[in-house]
Amino acid sequence: MQHEAHTGHAHRPDAHAHHDAHAHHQGEHAHHHAPAATWAMAAQATLHCLTGCAIGEVLGMVVGTALGWGNLPTTVLAIVLAFFFGYSLTLRGVLRAGVGFRTAFRVALAADTLSIAVMELIDNGVIVVWPSAMDAMLDDPLFWISLAVSLAIAFVVTTPVNKWMIGRGKGHAVVHLYHH
């Protein structure tokens, strides 16, 4: 490109200031790019999600069973608590990084919603199709075995979902921006 062909454009010393500022801005973000989506990172993110889901599932089932609730309200409570504890674990870590609550809450929603949803769908789906699992009581080994197996299957199914999300700078890749 020949600059001489442009007429009527006086060259100002600050003409490229916008470009320089943009390059500097991009340089700042170079340190915040999404981490590589490894299977280990995806498994770690899924294990984090599994922890919150398991706490919520078990607590919901224990409370629902103790109160004599039926399967539907107990399952709904367990799912609500799984989301609550899943988000809470992420929220706690992001808040420790010094981020305000509103931003930390948004990060938790962005990081965990799909992961928890997939985990809950698989976990509860396995329990529903497992013969007699929905009717098992807390003192029945079937309750604990079916719950453990359903969470293990949910972990296996959710790990590739988290790997895919991390590889696109979503999910727990967002959380990693706040861990130093």
Disulfide bonds with the S-S distance in Angstrom:
none
